[in-house]
Amino acid sequence: MSAQLKPAAVLLPAKTVAVAEGDGIGPEITRAVLRILAEADPGLAFQPLTVGLQAYLAGHSAGFDRRVIDAVTEHAVLLKGPITTPQGGGYKSVNVSLRKTFGLYANLRPCVAYHPFVATHHPGMDVVIVRENEEDTYAGIEHQQTDEVVQCLKLVSRPGCERIVRYAFEYARRHGRRKVTCMTKDNIMKLTDGLFHRVFDEIAREYPEIASDHMIIDIGTAKMAVDPRRFDVVVTPNLYGDILSDVAAEVAGSIGLAPSSNIGRHCAMFEAVHGSAPDIAGRDLANPSGLLLSAVMMLVHLGRAGAATAIHNAWLRTLEEGLHTADIFGPHSRRQVGTQAFAEAVVTRLGQRPRDIPAVDYPERTMSSAPVLLEAAAVSREKTLEGVDVFLHWDQAERNPDALGHPLQAIAGPDFRLALITNRGVKVYPSGLQQTTRTDHWRCRFQSVEGRRLTPSHIAALLLRMAEAGFEAVKTENLYAFDGVRGYSQAQGE
């Protein structure tokens, strides 16, 4: 280490970081990263925690125990290696559980090209993916409802949309970014993704100095793969963000270099984007760069900008001098090194700056990754019950919709009329097509008779009549209007 770095590092206040080394390659890349952190910032202390496979085997189905919760709550930051989730039922994803437990609503994933030292088709790529981190299908609410049909609930809330979209614009403003792009699939999911898009448009108007646009996620992902320089900051719901950020990281050069931060109001978690790679575990082959750059993001978050700058520049210098791990070894590599040798190379270059790649300089001030965001107050809306969708497990009469529809018509009254029946979202009654594929899972939409004001007791009475007639309801969804606007989707073919 250079002499000029040590005094600055010593003057930093002491800080304890909770560390979970994870599984697979996790222990070896974590050891490499901690070696660099300890050298660049002697004021750091590390509290080791058990998260992942060993916690599962110890009987903790979430993959972590109360000690982890207490440590992260106390220290407000967790540096986490990659985790292996055991196959089979009963095991929830540790990553998802940690994000939800600690309210880590924003997942920030920078994707940067390091041309020509890491092979890429897109020199100059510098894109930041801002992924919503708590909602969407990652709620993990799934059910098997019939012999043939399972469901996964996609949950999107207005507060969740407002929080992540505002975070994206605040990030762009604070980091001098020029544009924020929203990606959804609201041409199909008009209510859930439609809400995300609508909130994006509302909040974008508050940031007139930042350009904004929207793309459908499928074409947006395709454009990211072939022309990523058209993007700057991208904000998107949870599932799309997971997929898009992997594509962007690989397009930039290697997912092994991709860092991420998970930001909440009270704490944060930093982790590499890649997985635990058990096939190369223990062989000193893994690239620690993704976790190291995540640790740099952690230092910036903690206001330890001097150490963050020193590590990042030393890493860039190592990269451009051609000391590469096997995953990025190529024409511009000079020598292939293992995990620990790569870490030592970075340590040796602390205090140095890259010569060809632009150096980084993090401001010497606290730059928490989580700006204070004020959520809009809840707005009271008139909510009117207009009917109910009743989902049935029914597998009779060659799955003929008429054989189901006619008896349901007879028991619908006096409060309801049977408006339609769908199968997998497609209208099959009345006037369905014989060609439509049908399963044993049927949505039967009952809407109020004109002039009738419905209450939940009317729905209960309808369900009782259906049960007495021998029909098995596996799920219901009430149909509401809000301020006179329908809050439920039409059927395909309706």
Backbone torsions as a table, in degrees:
resi	resn	phi	psi	omega
1	MET	NA	144.7	179.6
2	SER	-73.5	151.3	-175.3
3	ALA	-63.8	-33.3	-174.2
4	GLN	-72.1	-16.6	-177.8
5	LEU	-80.7	-32.8	-171.5
6	LYS	-62.2	-47.3	-179.9
7	PRO	-59.0	-42.0	180.0
8	ALA	-62.1	-40.8	-178.5
9	ALA	-67.6	-40.2	-177.2
10	VAL	-65.9	-32.3	-177.6
11	LEU	-72.4	-14.2	179.8
12	LEU	-66.8	140.7	177.2
13	PRO	-64.5	150.7	179.0
14	ALA	-64.8	145.5	179.6
15	LYS	-149.9	131.9	176.0
16	THR	-99.2	132.9	179.3
17	VAL	-114.0	129.6	172.3
18	ALA	-74.4	133.9	-175.5
19	VAL	-131.0	128.5	173.1
20	ALA	-120.2	114.5	-173.9
21	GLU	-74.5	-20.7	175.1
22	GLY	80.1	-154.4	-171.6
23	ASP	-123.7	175.4	177.3
24	GLY	59.0	-120.1	178.4
25	ILE	-78.4	-4.0	-175.9
26	GLY	-52.9	-51.6	-177.5
27	PRO	-58.5	-40.7	-175.5
28	GLU	-75.9	-37.3	178.3
29	ILE	-74.6	-31.4	176.2
30	THR	-65.6	-42.8	177.7
31	ARG	-59.5	-40.9	179.6
32	ALA	-64.9	-43.0	-178.3
33	VAL	-68.0	-42.1	179.4
34	LEU	-64.6	-32.6	176.1
35	ARG	-60.2	-44.2	-179.9
36	ILE	-69.4	-43.7	-179.8
37	LEU	-61.0	-43.4	-178.2
38	ALA	-63.3	-35.5	-178.9
39	GLU	-75.4	-38.9	-176.9
40	ALA	-81.6	-27.4	-175.4
41	ASP	-140.6	82.5	-177.7
42	PRO	-62.3	-14.4	179.0
43	GLY	-76.1	-6.4	179.7
44	LEU	-85.2	140.1	168.9
45	ALA	-122.7	156.4	-173.2
46	PHE	-127.9	128.1	175.2
47	GLN	-104.0	110.0	-178.0
48	PRO	-73.0	141.0	178.9
49	LEU	-131.9	154.8	177.7
50	THR	-102.0	114.4	179.4
51	VAL	-135.3	135.4	176.0
52	GLY	109.4	-139.7	-168.8
53	LEU	-57.3	-45.5	-178.3
54	GLN	-64.5	-34.7	177.0
55	ALA	-69.0	-40.1	175.0
56	TYR	-57.9	-48.4	-176.8
57	LEU	-65.2	-25.0	177.5
58	ALA	-82.3	1.9	175.4
59	GLY	99.9	8.7	179.4
60	HIS	-96.4	102.4	-171.6
61	SER	-65.9	-22.2	178.1
62	ALA	-79.7	-13.8	-178.4
63	GLY	89.7	4.9	174.8
64	PHE	-159.2	161.5	-177.1
65	ASP	-118.2	-170.9	-175.2
66	ARG	-63.6	-30.5	179.9
67	ARG	-62.2	-34.9	177.6
68	VAL	-66.2	-45.2	179.3
69	ILE	-59.7	-44.5	-178.3
70	ASP	-66.0	-42.4	-177.3
71	ALA	-66.8	-44.0	-179.5
72	VAL	-68.0	-37.4	176.2
73	THR	-62.0	-41.7	-178.2
74	GLU	-70.0	-47.0	-172.8
75	HIS	-92.1	-16.0	175.3
76	ALA	66.2	11.9	178.5
77	VAL	-154.0	140.4	178.5
78	LEU	-133.0	126.8	171.1
79	LEU	-102.3	118.5	-169.1
80	LYS	-125.4	130.2	172.5
81	GLY	-76.7	173.0	-179.0
82	PRO	-67.3	150.1	-172.8
83	ILE	-118.6	144.1	171.1
84	THR	-103.1	121.6	173.8
85	THR	-95.6	121.2	-178.8
86	PRO	-57.2	145.6	177.1
87	GLN	-73.1	154.5	177.9
88	GLY	104.9	172.4	-176.2
89	GLY	-76.2	161.1	174.1
90	GLY	91.4	-6.2	-178.4
91	TYR	-113.7	121.1	176.1
92	LYS	-91.9	152.6	177.2
93	SER	-62.9	125.8	178.0
94	VAL	-61.2	-43.9	-177.4
95	ASN	-57.6	-48.0	-179.2
96	VAL	-65.0	-42.4	-178.6
97	SER	-63.4	-42.2	178.8
98	LEU	-64.6	-43.5	-179.6
99	ARG	-60.6	-41.6	-177.3
100	LYS	-76.5	-39.9	-178.7
101	THR	-59.0	-41.9	-175.1
102	PHE	-99.7	8.1	176.9
103	GLY	63.8	40.0	-177.8
104	LEU	-86.3	84.3	-166.1
105	TYR	-79.4	-20.7	-175.5
106	ALA	-116.8	126.5	175.7
107	ASN	-110.5	113.4	-175.2
108	LEU	-103.9	122.3	-177.1
109	ARG	-130.9	97.0	175.3
110	PRO	-73.4	139.3	178.9
111	CYS	-128.2	106.7	-170.8
112	VAL	-124.4	137.5	175.4
113	ALA	-89.0	140.4	179.1
114	TYR	-118.6	54.3	179.5
115	HIS	-68.4	141.5	-0.1
116	PRO	-95.2	9.1	-170.7
117	PHE	-76.7	-24.3	171.4
118	VAL	-122.8	127.0	-175.2
119	ALA	-59.1	132.7	177.3
120	THR	-156.5	150.4	173.9
121	HIS	-87.3	-4.0	-172.0
122	HIS	-134.3	71.9	174.5
123	PRO	-56.4	142.2	179.4
124	GLY	87.6	-1.2	179.5
125	MET	-65.1	131.5	178.2
126	ASP	-152.9	88.8	-174.4
127	VAL	-121.7	141.6	175.3
128	VAL	-116.8	122.1	175.9
129	ILE	-95.0	125.4	174.7
130	VAL	-108.9	107.6	-173.7
131	ARG	-105.0	127.1	171.8
132	GLU	-61.8	140.0	-161.4
133	ASN	-120.0	-1.2	-172.4
134	GLU	-125.4	-20.5	-168.7
135	GLU	-112.0	-149.1	176.5
136	ASP	67.7	-154.5	179.4
137	THR	-69.0	-12.2	179.3
138	TYR	-74.4	0.3	168.2
139	ALA	-60.3	-23.0	175.8
140	GLY	68.4	28.3	180.0
141	ILE	-96.3	105.6	-176.2
142	GLU	-131.2	150.3	178.1
143	HIS	-144.9	143.4	163.2
144	GLN	-93.7	122.2	-172.7
145	GLN	-104.8	-29.7	177.4
146	THR	-138.4	-178.3	177.9
147	ASP	-60.8	-30.4	-171.6
148	GLU	-110.3	-13.5	-168.6
149	VAL	-127.1	131.8	170.9
150	VAL	-119.2	159.3	-179.9
151	GLN	-133.3	153.7	172.0
152	CYS	-129.3	126.6	-178.0
153	LEU	-84.8	134.3	175.8
154	LYS	-105.4	110.9	-176.2
155	LEU	-110.8	123.6	179.2
156	VAL	-131.2	129.5	-178.7
157	SER	-115.6	151.7	175.8
158	ARG	-62.8	-45.8	177.3
159	PRO	-58.8	-38.6	178.5
160	GLY	-64.6	-40.9	178.4
161	CYS	-65.8	-46.1	-178.6
162	GLU	-61.1	-40.8	-176.8
163	ARG	-64.7	-47.2	-174.6
164	ILE	-75.8	-36.8	179.5
165	VAL	-67.2	-43.0	178.4
166	ARG	-65.5	-36.9	176.0
167	TYR	-58.7	-44.5	-178.9
168	ALA	-60.7	-44.0	-179.8
169	PHE	-70.4	-37.4	176.9
170	GLU	-64.8	-40.3	177.2
171	TYR	-61.1	-46.0	-179.6
172	ALA	-60.7	-42.9	-179.1
173	ARG	-64.7	-44.9	-174.4
174	ARG	-74.6	-21.1	-177.8
175	HIS	-111.3	13.6	174.3
176	GLY	67.7	28.7	178.9
177	ARG	-82.3	151.9	-169.6
178	ARG	-96.0	-23.9	-171.0
179	LYS	-151.6	146.9	172.1
180	VAL	-122.1	126.3	178.4
181	THR	-109.7	132.9	174.8
182	CYS	-100.2	135.3	175.6
183	MET	-124.6	126.2	177.1
184	THR	-143.0	-177.3	173.4
185	LYS	-123.9	50.7	-173.4
186	ASP	-79.9	-1.9	170.4
187	ASN	-72.8	-18.7	177.2
188	ILE	-110.4	-53.6	-179.3
189	MET	-94.4	80.1	-168.8
190	LYS	-72.2	-24.2	179.4
191	LEU	-89.0	-53.2	-176.1
192	THR	-71.8	-61.7	177.6
193	ASP	-67.5	-28.9	176.1
194	GLY	-61.8	-38.5	177.2
195	LEU	-63.8	-44.3	-179.7
196	PHE	-59.5	-46.7	-179.9
197	HIS	-64.1	-42.4	-177.6
198	ARG	-64.8	-42.4	177.5
199	VAL	-63.7	-40.2	177.9
200	PHE	-57.8	-47.3	-179.9
201	ASP	-62.4	-38.9	-180.0
202	GLU	-63.6	-47.4	-175.6
203	ILE	-74.3	-32.6	179.8
204	ALA	-57.7	-32.3	-179.5
205	ARG	-66.1	-19.1	178.7
206	GLU	-82.2	-7.1	-178.0
207	TYR	-126.0	66.9	-173.8
208	PRO	-64.1	-21.0	-179.2
209	GLU	-79.2	-9.8	-178.7
210	ILE	-111.2	125.1	177.8
211	ALA	-67.0	151.4	179.4
212	SER	-144.3	147.8	173.3
213	ASP	-155.5	171.3	-178.2
214	HIS	-130.0	142.2	175.2
215	MET	-135.5	147.3	169.9
216	ILE	-67.5	138.8	-167.8
217	ILE	-61.7	-33.2	-176.8
218	ASP	-69.3	-48.5	178.9
219	ILE	-72.0	-30.9	177.1
220	GLY	-62.9	-40.5	177.7
221	THR	-66.9	-40.2	177.4
222	ALA	-61.9	-43.0	178.3
223	LYS	-66.1	-34.7	176.8
224	MET	-62.0	-36.0	-177.8
225	ALA	-73.4	-31.6	-174.2
226	VAL	-106.3	-22.3	-177.5
227	ASP	-148.9	64.7	-174.3
228	PRO	-67.3	-17.1	-177.1
229	ARG	-72.6	-7.5	175.1
230	ARG	-78.5	-9.0	-178.0
231	PHE	-109.6	155.4	177.6
232	ASP	-126.9	-72.9	172.0
233	VAL	-116.9	132.9	178.3
234	VAL	-121.7	128.8	176.1
235	VAL	-116.2	137.9	-171.6
236	THR	-159.4	156.0	176.0
237	PRO	-61.2	170.5	-166.7
238	ASN	-56.5	-58.7	-175.1
239	LEU	-62.3	-46.6	179.8
240	TYR	-62.0	-39.3	-179.6
241	GLY	-63.9	-36.4	177.5
242	ASP	-61.5	-49.0	-178.1
243	ILE	-69.4	-47.2	-176.1
244	LEU	-62.1	-40.7	-177.6
245	SER	-69.1	-32.9	174.4
246	ASP	-65.8	-43.0	177.5
247	VAL	-60.9	-47.7	-177.4
248	ALA	-63.0	-41.3	-180.0
249	ALA	-63.8	-42.0	-179.4
250	GLU	-70.4	-38.4	176.7
251	VAL	-62.7	-37.1	179.4
252	ALA	-65.0	-30.6	178.7
253	GLY	161.6	-47.0	-179.9
254	SER	-168.5	133.3	176.0
255	ILE	-66.6	-19.1	177.7
256	GLY	-66.8	-14.4	179.0
257	LEU	-99.4	-3.6	-168.7
258	ALA	-84.9	122.8	175.7
259	PRO	-96.4	170.8	172.8
260	SER	-156.5	152.3	171.8
261	SER	-124.8	144.5	176.4
262	ASN	-116.8	112.8	-167.3
263	ILE	-112.6	132.7	173.2
264	GLY	-128.5	-176.9	-179.0
265	ARG	-72.6	-29.7	-171.8
266	HIS	-117.3	-16.7	179.7
267	CYS	-159.1	175.3	-177.0
268	ALA	-148.0	153.1	177.6
269	MET	-129.0	138.8	-176.8
270	PHE	-123.8	131.3	-175.0
271	GLU	-155.5	153.2	172.2
272	ALA	-70.0	154.6	179.5
273	VAL	-74.3	-31.8	-174.1
274	HIS	-71.8	169.4	-179.0
275	GLY	-90.5	-166.7	-171.7
276	SER	-84.5	-9.7	173.1
277	ALA	41.9	59.9	-176.9
278	PRO	-62.0	-20.5	-178.2
279	ASP	-67.2	-22.4	179.2
280	ILE	-116.4	9.3	-177.2
281	ALA	-63.0	139.8	176.0
282	GLY	76.5	8.7	-176.3
283	ARG	-109.3	7.2	178.4
284	ASP	57.7	37.2	-178.9
285	LEU	-109.3	-22.0	-169.4
286	ALA	-69.1	146.6	176.6
287	ASN	-88.1	118.9	180.0
288	PRO	-82.4	4.8	-169.6
289	SER	-63.5	-40.9	-179.5
290	GLY	-59.8	-45.2	178.8
291	LEU	-71.0	-35.6	179.1
292	LEU	-64.1	-45.4	178.8
293	LEU	-67.7	-29.6	172.3
294	SER	-64.7	-39.6	177.0
295	ALA	-65.1	-34.1	174.8
296	VAL	-63.1	-44.3	176.0
297	MET	-59.6	-37.5	177.7
298	MET	-62.8	-44.9	179.7
299	LEU	-61.8	-41.7	177.4
300	VAL	-62.2	-43.8	178.4
301	HIS	-58.5	-36.7	-178.3
302	LEU	-84.1	-2.4	-178.7
303	GLY	80.4	18.6	-179.6
304	ARG	-102.1	62.9	-170.3
305	ALA	-67.1	-33.7	-179.2
306	GLY	-62.0	-47.0	178.3
307	ALA	-66.6	-38.8	178.4
308	ALA	-61.2	-44.6	179.4
309	THR	-63.5	-44.5	-178.6
310	ALA	-61.9	-45.2	-178.6
311	ILE	-67.5	-45.2	-176.7
312	HIS	-62.8	-43.8	179.6
313	ASN	-68.1	-37.4	176.8
314	ALA	-64.4	-38.0	177.8
315	TRP	-65.7	-43.2	177.7
316	LEU	-62.2	-40.4	179.1
317	ARG	-63.9	-41.8	177.1
318	THR	-61.0	-42.3	-178.8
319	LEU	-63.0	-48.5	-175.7
320	GLU	-73.9	-18.2	175.4
321	GLU	-84.2	1.3	170.4
322	GLY	82.4	18.7	175.0
323	LEU	-91.8	99.4	-168.1
324	HIS	-125.8	145.3	170.2
325	THR	-76.2	169.0	-170.1
326	ALA	-60.4	-33.2	-173.5
327	ASP	-67.5	-25.3	-179.6
328	ILE	-117.0	10.9	-179.6
329	PHE	-65.4	129.5	-176.8
330	GLY	-161.9	-158.8	-174.2
331	PRO	-59.7	-28.8	-178.5
332	HIS	-97.9	11.2	177.3
333	SER	-86.5	145.1	177.0
334	ARG	-104.0	-39.2	-178.8
335	ARG	-150.5	135.0	176.8
336	GLN	-84.4	130.4	-178.4
337	VAL	-126.7	160.0	176.5
338	GLY	-86.8	-177.1	-175.8
339	THR	-58.4	-52.0	-175.2
340	GLN	-72.5	-36.5	177.9
341	ALA	-65.4	-35.6	176.4
342	PHE	-63.0	-42.8	178.9
343	ALA	-62.2	-41.6	179.1
344	GLU	-64.7	-34.8	178.0
345	ALA	-64.2	-39.0	177.8
346	VAL	-66.4	-44.6	179.1
347	VAL	-58.1	-43.3	-179.4
348	THR	-60.2	-29.7	-175.3
349	ARG	-98.7	6.5	174.8
350	LEU	-58.5	132.0	-175.4
351	GLY	95.8	-11.0	177.2
352	GLN	-98.3	160.2	179.4
353	ARG	-121.5	151.0	178.2
354	PRO	-66.2	154.3	-178.4
355	ARG	-99.8	-32.5	-175.8
356	ASP	-107.5	-41.6	177.1
357	ILE	-80.0	138.2	177.1
358	PRO	-56.2	132.3	178.4
359	ALA	-73.4	161.1	176.5
360	VAL	-108.8	150.3	177.0
361	ASP	-142.8	101.4	178.5
362	TYR	-81.0	133.9	-177.5
363	PRO	-59.8	143.2	179.5
364	GLU	-80.8	68.3	175.9
365	ARG	-158.3	162.5	178.6
366	THR	-67.0	121.6	179.7
367	MET	-123.6	63.5	178.9
368	SER	-53.5	136.7	-179.4
369	SER	-72.0	-6.5	-176.6
370	ALA	-115.6	92.0	175.0
371	PRO	-63.0	152.6	178.2
372	VAL	-72.2	118.1	-176.2
373	LEU	-112.3	128.0	177.1
374	LEU	-94.8	120.3	-179.5
375	GLU	-82.6	146.6	177.7
376	ALA	-65.6	145.2	178.5
377	ALA	-66.9	147.0	178.9
378	ALA	-63.3	138.8	-179.3
379	VAL	-106.5	125.7	179.3
380	SER	-77.3	129.3	-179.9
381	ARG	-127.0	149.3	178.0
382	GLU	-72.9	122.8	-174.8
383	LYS	-113.0	120.4	-175.9
384	THR	-120.2	129.2	177.7
385	LEU	-81.0	119.8	-175.5
386	GLU	-110.8	-9.3	-178.9
387	GLY	163.3	-161.8	-178.5
388	VAL	-153.6	139.6	167.8
389	ASP	-94.4	122.0	177.2
390	VAL	-110.2	123.1	-179.7
391	PHE	-97.8	127.1	-175.0
392	LEU	-114.4	144.6	164.9
393	HIS	-94.4	106.9	-173.9
394	TRP	-143.2	127.9	-175.2
395	ASP	-145.7	66.4	-176.7
396	GLN	-132.3	167.3	171.5
397	ALA	48.5	49.3	178.5
398	GLU	54.6	29.1	178.5
399	ARG	54.8	43.2	178.9
400	ASN	-83.4	115.8	-177.8
401	PRO	-58.4	-31.8	179.4
402	ASP	-64.5	-34.4	179.8
403	ALA	-68.8	-20.1	175.2
404	LEU	-93.5	-41.5	-173.4
405	GLY	-66.6	-42.0	-174.9
406	HIS	-62.7	-48.4	177.7
407	PRO	-66.4	-32.3	178.0
408	LEU	-68.0	-35.3	174.9
409	GLN	-58.1	-40.0	-174.5
410	ALA	-68.6	-30.5	-176.4
411	ILE	-102.1	3.4	-176.6
412	ALA	-68.8	-40.1	-173.0
413	GLY	-74.0	170.2	7.1
414	PRO	-90.0	-6.3	-172.2
415	ASP	-93.0	-22.6	-172.5
416	PHE	-125.4	162.4	165.4
417	ARG	-126.5	143.6	176.5
418	LEU	-77.8	107.7	-175.7
419	ALA	-79.5	-40.5	-179.0
420	LEU	-170.9	165.9	170.9
421	ILE	-126.9	135.4	175.8
422	THR	-122.2	159.8	173.5
423	ASN	-132.0	117.9	-174.0
424	ARG	55.9	35.3	176.1
425	GLY	89.2	-7.7	-177.7
426	VAL	-100.8	132.4	179.4
427	LYS	-64.3	127.0	177.6
428	VAL	-122.9	-8.4	179.1
429	TYR	-154.8	136.7	-8.3
430	PRO	-78.1	164.5	173.3
431	SER	60.4	44.8	173.9
432	GLY	-81.2	174.8	179.6
433	LEU	-104.5	141.2	-179.6
434	GLN	-63.0	-28.6	-175.7
435	GLN	-71.8	-17.7	-176.4
436	THR	-66.8	128.6	177.2
437	THR	-68.4	136.1	-177.6
438	ARG	-126.0	139.5	175.8
439	THR	-110.4	-167.5	-179.9
440	ASP	-92.5	18.4	-174.9
441	HIS	-122.6	116.5	-170.8
442	TRP	-125.9	131.5	172.9
443	ARG	-98.1	122.4	-178.7
444	CYS	-113.8	113.7	-175.4
445	ARG	-95.6	116.1	176.4
446	PHE	-107.0	122.9	178.4
447	GLN	-114.6	156.7	-173.5
448	SER	-66.0	143.8	171.0
449	VAL	-64.7	139.8	-175.6
450	GLU	-53.6	130.5	179.8
451	GLY	88.9	-9.3	-178.7
452	ARG	-89.6	129.9	176.7
453	ARG	-96.1	115.1	-173.9
454	LEU	-85.1	150.2	170.7
455	THR	-131.2	165.3	177.5
456	PRO	-57.2	-27.4	179.7
457	SER	-67.1	-29.7	176.1
458	HIS	-65.3	-39.2	178.6
459	ILE	-66.1	-42.0	178.9
460	ALA	-60.0	-40.9	179.5
461	ALA	-65.7	-40.3	177.6
462	LEU	-61.3	-45.7	-179.6
463	LEU	-63.1	-36.3	177.7
464	LEU	-65.1	-42.6	177.7
465	ARG	-62.2	-39.4	-180.0
466	MET	-66.5	-41.5	178.7
467	ALA	-63.6	-42.2	179.6
468	GLU	-64.3	-27.2	178.1
469	ALA	-85.2	-0.1	175.8
470	GLY	94.5	13.4	-179.8
471	PHE	-95.5	137.0	-178.0
472	GLU	-100.7	106.9	175.7
473	ALA	-84.1	128.1	-179.7
474	VAL	-106.9	-10.7	-178.1
475	LYS	-170.5	148.1	172.0
476	THR	-132.5	151.1	173.3
477	GLU	-135.8	117.9	177.1
478	ASN	-69.5	145.6	-178.5
479	LEU	-105.5	115.4	-176.6
480	TYR	-117.8	152.7	165.6
481	ALA	-112.9	143.8	179.3
482	PHE	-118.9	116.5	-174.2
483	ASP	52.9	37.6	177.9
484	GLY	82.3	-2.6	179.8
485	VAL	-98.8	128.0	-176.9
486	ARG	-60.5	129.8	179.8
487	GLY	-104.7	32.3	179.5
488	TYR	-148.4	153.3	-173.0
489	SER	-83.7	155.1	170.0
490	GLN	-77.7	157.8	174.3
491	ALA	-78.7	153.4	172.1
492	GLN	-68.0	123.0	-178.2
493	GLY	94.8	-2.0	-179.0
494	GLU	-75.2	NA	NA
